[in-house]
Amino acid sequence: MSTHVTFSNGVSIPTIGVGFWEVPADRAQQTVEEAVELGYRHLDGAAAYKNETEMGAGIRSCGVPREELFVTTKLQNGNQGHDKALAAFDASLERLGLDYVDLYLIHWPVAQWGLYNETWKALEEIYASGRAKAIGVANFLPEHIEDLLAHCEVRPMINQFECHPSLQQREIEEASKAAGMAIEAYSPIGRGVDLTNPVVEQVAAERECTPAQAILAWHLAKGRIVIPKSVHRERLAENLAAADVTLSEANIAAIDSLEAGLRQTADPATFDNTQF
C-alpha cells in the first residue's frame, strides 16, 4: 500500500493523517505529540477548529523536524474574499507559529456568496509566495470545480470532502480526479456509523483487522488520502496500522455496495456558517 500521494505540482502528502476537527484545544498539543511518536507525519487542521495555536505548540514540541511534517490548515468561511483571505492566512500562520504550511484549503465553497473565485486568487498568491507548498479546496461539488477551473491560473491540487462507505460521493470524486486533484476523505469511517455494518464486520473478520482498519484500507485501496480523528492513543495507532491491511477485490466490492446517501456533516450546496 502506498504511503504517499503526489500532487500535480510534485508535492507529496502522507496518505493517513490525523484530523483535528472537534479535538479540544486543551488536547491538541498532546494529540500532535502522541501521533508523531506513533509515526504520523500528516496533521490536518483549520482556522474553524479553534486549535491552531495548540497544534503549533505540538509541532514545535514533538521532536520531529518541521520539514518532516505535512501540515494543513483551512480558510474560515467568514474570511472569503481576496483581501480577507490573505489576512486570514497570515493569522493562521501566526497562530500555528509556522513560516509555511504544506497545504492551504478553501474550507467550503459557500457558492451563494459568489466569492470563491476571488478567494482562490488569494490562494494563488499565497502559493506563489512559497508560504503554502500546495493549495486546494474542500467540499467543492462538481459545479464548483467546473466554475473554478474556468477562472483559475493554478489548478487546485486536492479536494477534501466527506467520504465513507455510506456516503461515497462518486460524482465529486470523478470530477476532482478529472481536474487532476487528489482525493482526501474526511469522516472516513462515517463518524462510527459504518463500523457496525455486518458487511464491514465480515470484511474485518476475513482480513483479521478491526472494522475501522477495514474501512480505511478500502479508502487507501482506492488511492484516497484519509484523515480520521481521534484523541485516544490506541485509536491513533489502530488507524495508522490500516496501511498494513490489504483487501481483496471482493472485499472492496462489498464495501462499495454500502452506499446509502447517509450524510454525517453539512451539505456543501447550502452550508454558509461564517464561523466554519
DRENVEX-621503 format. One record per residue (C-alpha): x, y, z. Coordinates in pm, 1 decimal. Example, Ala and Ser with C-alpha at 12.3 -4.5 7.8 and 13.67 -1.06 7.14 Angstrom:
! DRENVEX-621503
<node><u>1230.0</u><v>-450.0</v><w>780.0</w></node>
<node><u>1367.0</u><v>-106.0</v><w>714.0</w></node>
***
This chain:
! DRENVEX-621503
<node><u>0.0</u><v>0.0</v><w>0.0</w></node>
<node><u>142.2</u><v>338.7</v><w>-99.7</w></node>
<node><u>220.5</u><v>561.9</v><w>196.1</w></node>
<node><u>205.6</u><v>888.1</v><w>-2.8</w></node>
<node><u>11.5</u><v>1054.9</v><w>-282.5</w></node>
<node><u>185.8</u><v>1302.2</v><w>-511.1</w></node>
<node><u>3.0</u><v>1619.9</v><w>-610.4</w></node>
<node><u>5.9</u><v>1762.9</v><w>-961.1</w></node>
<node><u>284.7</u><v>2002.0</v><w>-854.9</w></node>
<node><u>505.9</u><v>1721.4</v><w>-721.9</w></node>
<node><u>439.2</u><v>1776.8</v><w>-350.9</w></node>
<node><u>393.5</u><v>1450.1</v><w>-161.6</w></node>
<node><u>128.4</u><v>1401.7</v><w>109.9</w></node>
<node><u>111.8</u><v>1107.6</v><w>353.7</w></node>
<node><u>-199.0</u><v>900.4</v><w>286.8</w></node>
<node><u>-300.3</u><v>872.2</v><w>653.4</w></node>
<node><u>-323.9</u><v>1184.0</v><w>865.3</w></node>
<node><u>-480.1</u><v>1296.6</v><w>1189.7</w></node>
<node><u>-783.6</u><v>1522.1</v><w>1164.9</w></node>
<node><u>-818.5</u><v>1794.5</v><w>1428.5</w></node>
<node><u>-1187.7</u><v>1872.4</v><w>1386.4</w></node>
<node><u>-1353.8</u><v>1853.4</v><w>1730.0</w></node>
<node><u>-1019.8</u><v>1798.2</v><w>1903.5</w></node>
<node><u>-1044.9</u><v>2017.4</v><w>2215.6</w></node>
<node><u>-782.9</u><v>2289.6</v><w>2224.0</w></node>
<node><u>-650.5</u><v>2156.4</v><w>2553.6</w></node>
<node><u>-587.1</u><v>1816.4</v><w>2393.0</w></node>
<node><u>-445.0</u><v>1930.7</v><w>2060.5</w></node>
<node><u>-79.7</u><v>1964.3</v><w>2162.4</w></node>
<node><u>-80.2</u><v>1623.9</v><w>2328.8</w></node>
<node><u>-254.2</u><v>1471.1</v><w>2026.4</w></node>
<node><u>15.4</u><v>1605.4</v><w>1794.0</w></node>
<node><u>289.7</u><v>1472.4</v><w>2020.0</w></node>
<node><u>135.0</u><v>1127.1</v><w>2054.8</w></node>
<node><u>50.1</u><v>1099.8</v><w>1685.9</w></node>
<node><u>401.3</u><v>1191.7</v><w>1577.8</w></node>
<node><u>550.0</u><v>949.9</v><w>1830.9</w></node>
<node><u>334.8</u><v>673.3</v><w>1679.1</w></node>
<node><u>457.6</u><v>755.7</v><w>1329.3</w></node>
<node><u>211.5</u><v>1006.6</v><w>1186.7</w></node>
<node><u>356.1</u><v>1285.8</v><w>975.3</w></node>
<node><u>33.2</u><v>1441.0</v><w>843.0</w></node>
<node><u>-170.8</u><v>1682.7</v><w>1057.1</w></node>
<node><u>-496.9</u><v>1830.0</v><w>925.0</w></node>
<node><u>-623.0</u><v>2145.3</v><w>1093.5</w></node>
<node><u>-833.9</u><v>2452.3</v><w>1018.0</w></node>
<node><u>-892.7</u><v>2801.7</v><w>1148.4</w></node>
<node><u>-1250.5</u><v>2698.9</v><w>1228.4</w></node>
<node><u>-1135.6</u><v>2423.9</v><w>1463.5</w></node>
<node><u>-1006.0</u><v>2681.6</v><w>1714.9</w></node>
<node><u>-695.9</u><v>2478.6</v><w>1798.6</w></node>
<node><u>-427.5</u><v>2606.4</v><w>1560.8</w></node>
<node><u>-224.7</u><v>2760.4</v><w>1844.9</w></node>
<node><u>-214.0</u><v>2431.7</v><w>2033.3</w></node>
<node><u>-142.4</u><v>2234.4</v><w>1716.3</w></node>
<node><u>151.1</u><v>2463.5</v><w>1652.5</w></node>
<node><u>280.4</u><v>2408.9</v><w>2005.0</w></node>
<node><u>268.3</u><v>2034.5</v><w>1943.2</w></node>
<node><u>451.6</u><v>2071.0</v><w>1614.8</w></node>
<node><u>731.6</u><v>2255.8</v><w>1793.5</w></node>
<node><u>745.6</u><v>2018.3</v><w>2091.1</w></node>
<node><u>706.0</u><v>1683.0</v><w>1913.8</w></node>
<node><u>1075.9</u><v>1633.3</v><w>1846.3</w></node>
<node><u>1045.2</u><v>1584.5</v><w>1469.9</w></node>
<node><u>1190.0</u><v>1845.8</v><w>1231.6</w></node>
<node><u>926.3</u><v>2070.6</v><w>1073.2</w></node>
<node><u>1023.9</u><v>1963.7</v><w>722.2</w></node>
<node><u>929.2</u><v>1603.6</v><w>802.4</w></node>
<node><u>571.1</u><v>1701.7</v><w>884.7</w></node>
<node><u>284.2</u><v>1776.0</v><w>646.7</w></node>
<node><u>61.2</u><v>2045.4</v><w>795.2</w></node>
<node><u>-274.3</u><v>2151.4</v><w>651.2</w></node>
<node><u>-495.0</u><v>2439.1</v><w>756.9</w></node>
<node><u>-805.9</u><v>2591.1</v><w>603.1</w></node>
<node><u>-969.1</u><v>2927.6</v><w>542.9</w></node>
<node><u>-1269.6</u><v>3007.0</v><w>759.3</w></node>
<node><u>-1587.2</u><v>3085.1</v><w>562.7</w></node>
<node><u>-1625.7</u><v>3433.0</v><w>707.5</w></node>
<node><u>-1285.7</u><v>3525.9</v><w>562.2</w></node>
<node><u>-1367.7</u><v>3454.7</v><w>199.2</w></node>
<node><u>-1277.3</u><v>3733.1</v><w>-42.1</w></node>
<node><u>-931.2</u><v>3825.8</v><w>-171.1</w></node>
<node><u>-803.6</u><v>4064.1</v><w>94.9</w></node>
<node><u>-971.8</u><v>3891.1</v><w>387.9</w></node>
<node><u>-827.6</u><v>3556.7</v><w>277.6</w></node>
<node><u>-474.0</u><v>3695.6</v><w>265.0</w></node>
<node><u>-510.5</u><v>3839.2</v><w>615.4</w></node>
<node><u>-667.7</u><v>3518.5</v><w>745.8</w></node>
<node><u>-379.7</u><v>3310.5</v><w>612.1</w></node>
<node><u>-129.6</u><v>3536.0</v><w>788.5</w></node>
<node><u>-329.8</u><v>3495.7</v><w>1109.8</w></node>
<node><u>-329.6</u><v>3116.4</v><w>1075.2</w></node>
<node><u>47.8</u><v>3111.0</v><w>1028.2</w></node>
<node><u>87.9</u><v>3331.4</v><w>1335.1</w></node>
<node><u>-134.2</u><v>3107.2</v><w>1547.4</w></node>
<node><u>48.0</u><v>2797.0</v><w>1426.9</w></node>
<node><u>385.0</u><v>2963.9</v><w>1479.3</w></node>
<node><u>499.7</u><v>2845.8</v><w>1136.3</w></node>
<node><u>668.5</u><v>3008.0</v><w>837.6</w></node>
<node><u>466.5</u><v>2798.4</v><w>592.7</w></node>
<node><u>203.5</u><v>2528.0</v><w>568.7</w></node>
<node><u>219.3</u><v>2233.5</v><w>335.6</w></node>
<node><u>-142.0</u><v>2271.5</v><w>223.8</w></node>
<node><u>-396.2</u><v>2553.7</v><w>244.0</w></node>
<node><u>-760.1</u><v>2492.5</v><w>155.7</w></node>
<node><u>-1076.9</u><v>2691.0</v><w>97.6</w></node>
<node><u>-1286.1</u><v>2513.0</v><w>360.4</w></node>
<node><u>-1629.3</u><v>2543.5</v><w>194.2</w></node>
<node><u>-1741.4</u><v>2688.5</v><w>-140.2</w></node>
<node><u>-2035.0</u><v>2891.5</v><w>1.0</w></node>
<node><u>-2134.7</u><v>2941.1</v><w>-361.7</w></node>
<node><u>-2427.3</u><v>3166.0</v><w>-272.1</w></node>
<node><u>-2179.4</u><v>3436.2</v><w>-170.3</w></node>
<node><u>-2004.3</u><v>3428.5</v><w>-508.5</w></node>
<node><u>-1660.8</u><v>3474.1</v><w>-353.1</w></node>
<node><u>-1467.7</u><v>3151.9</v><w>-402.5</w></node>
<node><u>-1307.3</u><v>3254.2</v><w>-734.4</w></node>
<node><u>-1186.7</u><v>3581.1</v><w>-581.8</w></node>
<node><u>-1071.7</u><v>3388.8</v><w>-276.6</w></node>
<node><u>-882.2</u><v>3142.5</v><w>-494.5</w></node>
<node><u>-681.5</u><v>3431.0</v><w>-642.6</w></node>
<node><u>-555.6</u><v>3499.4</v><w>-290.7</w></node>
<node><u>-457.1</u><v>3133.5</v><w>-251.4</w></node>
<node><u>-270.2</u><v>3151.4</v><w>-581.6</w></node>
<node><u>-72.2</u><v>3447.0</v><w>-444.9</w></node>
<node><u>-1.5</u><v>3261.8</v><w>-120.3</w></node>
<node><u>118.0</u><v>2962.0</v><w>-321.8</w></node>
<node><u>341.4</u><v>3180.8</v><w>-538.9</w></node>
<node><u>497.5</u><v>3325.0</v><w>-223.0</w></node>
<node><u>601.4</u><v>2976.6</v><w>-107.6</w></node>
<node><u>414.3</u><v>3005.8</v><w>220.7</w></node>
<node><u>180.1</u><v>2725.2</v><w>116.2</w></node>
<node><u>352.5</u><v>2440.2</v><w>-66.4</w></node>
<node><u>20.1</u><v>2332.2</v><w>-217.5</w></node>
<node><u>-332.8</u><v>2474.7</v><w>-236.2</w></node>
<node><u>-670.3</u><v>2316.3</v><w>-278.4</w></node>
<node><u>-1035.9</u><v>2310.7</v><w>-188.0</w></node>
<node><u>-1267.7</u><v>2125.3</v><w>44.8</w></node>
<node><u>-1632.6</u><v>2035.6</v><w>-1.6</w></node>
<node><u>-1640.5</u><v>2155.3</v><w>-363.3</w></node>
<node><u>-1915.6</u><v>1996.5</v><w>-572.5</w></node>
<node><u>-1870.7</u><v>1923.4</v><w>-945.8</w></node>
<node><u>-2032.3</u><v>2253.7</v><w>-1046.8</w></node>
<node><u>-1799.1</u><v>2447.8</v><w>-815.9</w></node>
<node><u>-1498.1</u><v>2264.2</v><w>-958.2</w></node>
<node><u>-1604.0</u><v>2340.2</v><w>-1315.4</w></node>
<node><u>-1650.8</u><v>2708.9</v><w>-1236.8</w></node>
<node><u>-1320.8</u><v>2737.8</v><w>-1050.4</w></node>
<node><u>-1129.5</u><v>2571.3</v><w>-1333.0</w></node>
<node><u>-1273.7</u><v>2826.3</v><w>-1575.7</w></node>
<node><u>-1132.1</u><v>3114.7</v><w>-1372.3</w></node>
<node><u>-811.0</u><v>2993.4</v><w>-1207.6</w></node>
<node><u>-448.5</u><v>3016.6</v><w>-1314.4</w></node>
<node><u>-325.6</u><v>2748.3</v><w>-1074.7</w></node>
<node><u>-546.2</u><v>2441.6</v><w>-1056.2</w></node>
<node><u>-638.9</u><v>2313.2</v><w>-710.5</w></node>
<node><u>-427.9</u><v>2014.9</v><w>-615.0</w></node>
<node><u>-675.8</u><v>1840.4</v><w>-385.7</w></node>
<node><u>-1042.5</u><v>1825.5</v><w>-290.5</w></node>
<node><u>-1119.9</u><v>1720.4</v><w>65.9</w></node>
<node><u>-1478.1</u><v>1609.8</v><w>129.6</w></node>
<node><u>-1692.2</u><v>1380.0</v><w>341.0</w></node>
<node><u>-1648.0</u><v>1027.1</v><w>211.0</w></node>
<node><u>-1719.1</u><v>692.1</v><w>374.7</w></node>
<node><u>-1894.4</u><v>367.1</v><w>280.3</w></node>
<node><u>-2244.0</u><v>505.8</v><w>336.4</w></node>
<node><u>-2172.5</u><v>835.8</v><w>151.7</w></node>
<node><u>-1917.6</u><v>778.5</v><w>-122.8</w></node>
<node><u>-1987.0</u><v>1091.1</v><w>-332.9</w></node>
<node><u>-1862.0</u><v>929.8</v><w>-652.0</w></node>
<node><u>-1957.8</u><v>1225.5</v><w>-872.3</w></node>
<node><u>-1737.1</u><v>1457.6</v><w>-667.1</w></node>
<node><u>-1453.2</u><v>1206.7</v><w>-675.8</w></node>
<node><u>-1479.2</u><v>1164.9</v><w>-1052.6</w></node>
<node><u>-1494.2</u><v>1540.5</v><w>-1118.0</w></node>
<node><u>-1199.1</u><v>1601.5</v><w>-887.1</w></node>
<node><u>-988.1</u><v>1331.4</v><w>-1047.2</w></node>
<node><u>-1074.1</u><v>1460.1</v><w>-1395.0</w></node>
<node><u>-942.4</u><v>1800.2</v><w>-1285.0</w></node>
<node><u>-615.1</u><v>1644.7</v><w>-1169.2</w></node>
<node><u>-690.5</u><v>1669.7</v><w>-798.6</w></node>
<node><u>-601.3</u><v>1422.7</v><w>-527.3</w></node>
<node><u>-891.2</u><v>1293.6</v><w>-316.3</w></node>
<node><u>-896.8</u><v>1336.6</v><w>60.8</w></node>
<node><u>-1171.3</u><v>1181.5</v><w>273.3</w></node>
<node><u>-1279.0</u><v>1338.4</v><w>599.5</w></node>
<node><u>-1509.7</u><v>1149.8</v><w>836.3</w></node>
<node><u>-1367.6</u><v>844.2</v><w>655.4</w></node>
<node><u>-1536.7</u><v>591.5</v><w>881.6</w></node>
<node><u>-1868.9</u><v>777.1</v><w>883.8</w></node>
<node><u>-1829.4</u><v>906.1</v><w>1238.7</w></node>
<node><u>-1862.3</u><v>547.7</v><w>1354.4</w></node>
<node><u>-2189.2</u><v>466.4</v><w>1178.4</w></node>
<node><u>-2029.7</u><v>223.4</v><w>933.2</w></node>
<node><u>-1830.4</u><v>33.0</v><w>1195.6</w></node>
<node><u>-2118.4</u><v>-192.1</v><w>1296.5</w></node>
<node><u>-2234.0</u><v>-270.4</v><w>943.8</w></node>
<node><u>-2234.5</u><v>-651.9</v><w>904.7</w></node>
<node><u>-2056.8</u><v>-625.9</v><w>569.1</w></node>
<node><u>-1773.6</u><v>-425.5</v><w>723.9</w></node>
<node><u>-1757.6</u><v>-663.7</v><w>1018.3</w></node>
<node><u>-1731.8</u><v>-959.2</v><w>780.3</w></node>
<node><u>-1450.3</u><v>-797.2</v><w>581.0</w></node>
<node><u>-1268.2</u><v>-715.7</v><w>905.5</w></node>
<node><u>-1303.2</u><v>-1073.8</v><w>1027.7</w></node>
<node><u>-1174.3</u><v>-1209.2</v><w>697.9</w></node>
<node><u>-874.2</u><v>-975.1</v><w>699.0</w></node>
<node><u>-809.9</u><v>-1013.2</v><w>1074.0</w></node>
<node><u>-831.1</u><v>-640.7</v><w>1135.3</w></node>
<node><u>-1072.0</u><v>-403.1</v><w>1305.0</w></node>
<node><u>-1376.1</u><v>-259.4</v><w>1123.1</w></node>
<node><u>-1213.2</u><v>85.0</v><w>1124.8</w></node>
<node><u>-899.2</u><v>-57.2</v><w>965.2</w></node>
<node><u>-1108.2</u><v>-235.1</v><w>701.7</w></node>
<node><u>-1278.6</u><v>89.9</v><w>603.5</w></node>
<node><u>-955.0</u><v>289.2</v><w>600.0</w></node>
<node><u>-787.7</u><v>16.6</v><w>392.2</w></node>
<node><u>-1080.0</u><v>40.4</v><w>147.9</w></node>
<node><u>-1013.8</u><v>413.6</v><w>105.3</w></node>
<node><u>-640.8</u><v>357.7</v><w>62.4</w></node>
<node><u>-701.2</u><v>87.2</v><w>-198.3</w></node>
<node><u>-889.1</u><v>349.0</v><w>-399.7</w></node>
<node><u>-599.1</u><v>592.6</v><w>-382.6</w></node>
<node><u>-758.5</u><v>830.4</v><w>-135.0</w></node>
<node><u>-595.9</u><v>1019.4</v><w>150.0</w></node>
<node><u>-772.4</u><v>976.8</v><w>485.0</w></node>
<node><u>-775.5</u><v>1194.7</v><w>796.1</w></node>
<node><u>-955.5</u><v>1008.2</v><w>1074.4</w></node>
<node><u>-984.0</u><v>1199.9</v><w>1401.3</w></node>
<node><u>-901.9</u><v>1063.8</v><w>1744.2</w></node>
<node><u>-756.1</u><v>1189.1</v><w>2070.1</w></node>
<node><u>-702.1</u><v>835.9</v><w>2201.5</w></node>
<node><u>-356.3</u><v>686.6</v><w>2161.3</w></node>
<node><u>-479.3</u><v>331.7</v><w>2099.0</w></node>
<node><u>-719.7</u><v>450.7</v><w>1828.7</w></node>
<node><u>-449.9</u><v>662.5</v><w>1666.1</w></node>
<node><u>-229.0</u><v>353.2</v><w>1649.4</w></node>
<node><u>-514.8</u><v>140.6</v><w>1516.5</w></node>
<node><u>-589.6</u><v>387.1</v><w>1237.5</w></node>
<node><u>-227.1</u><v>417.6</v><w>1129.4</w></node>
<node><u>-193.2</u><v>37.9</v><w>1112.4</w></node>
<node><u>-464.9</u><v>30.7</v><w>844.6</w></node>
<node><u>-183.0</u><v>90.0</v><w>596.2</w></node>
<node><u>-76.0</u><v>-270.9</v><w>657.1</w></node>
<node><u>-418.2</u><v>-416.7</v><w>568.0</w></node>
<node><u>-468.8</u><v>-548.6</v><w>215.3</w></node>
<node><u>-822.1</u><v>-609.8</v><w>91.4</w></node>
<node><u>-928.9</u><v>-843.9</v><w>-186.8</w></node>
<node><u>-1126.0</u><v>-721.7</v><w>-488.5</w></node>
<node><u>-1429.4</u><v>-892.3</v><w>-335.9</w></node>
<node><u>-1375.5</u><v>-706.0</v><w>-7.5</w></node>
<node><u>-1356.7</u><v>-373.9</v><w>-191.6</w></node>
<node><u>-1670.1</u><v>-450.1</v><w>-393.2</w></node>
<node><u>-1855.6</u><v>-547.1</v><w>-76.4</w></node>
<node><u>-1779.7</u><v>-213.4</v><w>88.5</w></node>
<node><u>-1857.7</u><v>-32.3</v><w>-237.4</w></node>
<node><u>-2209.8</u><v>-173.2</v><w>-212.8</w></node>
<node><u>-2282.3</u><v>11.9</v><w>112.0</w></node>
<node><u>-2366.2</u><v>348.4</v><w>-47.4</w></node>
<node><u>-2673.5</u><v>484.0</v><w>130.3</w></node>
<node><u>-2660.8</u><v>860.8</v><w>83.1</w></node>
<node><u>-2609.6</u><v>898.0</v><w>458.0</w></node>
<node><u>-2452.9</u><v>1239.7</v><w>514.3</w></node>
<node><u>-2289.8</u><v>1295.3</v><w>853.9</w></node>
<node><u>-2183.0</u><v>1657.6</v><w>810.1</w></node>
<node><u>-2314.8</u><v>1971.2</v><w>639.2</w></node>
<node><u>-2434.4</u><v>1985.2</v><w>278.5</w></node>
<node><u>-2182.8</u><v>2182.7</v><w>65.8</w></node>
<node><u>-2465.0</u><v>2301.9</v><w>-160.3</w></node>
<node><u>-2615.5</u><v>2512.2</v><w>118.2</w></node>
<node><u>-2368.9</u><v>2540.9</v><w>409.1</w></node>
<node><u>-2288.5</u><v>2905.4</v><w>487.4</w></node>
<node><u>-2186.4</u><v>2922.2</v><w>853.5</w></node>
<node><u>-1942.2</u><v>3213.2</v><w>878.8</w></node>
<node><u>-1776.7</u><v>3057.2</v><w>1184.3</w></node>
<node><u>-1669.4</u><v>2745.1</v><w>996.1</w></node>
***
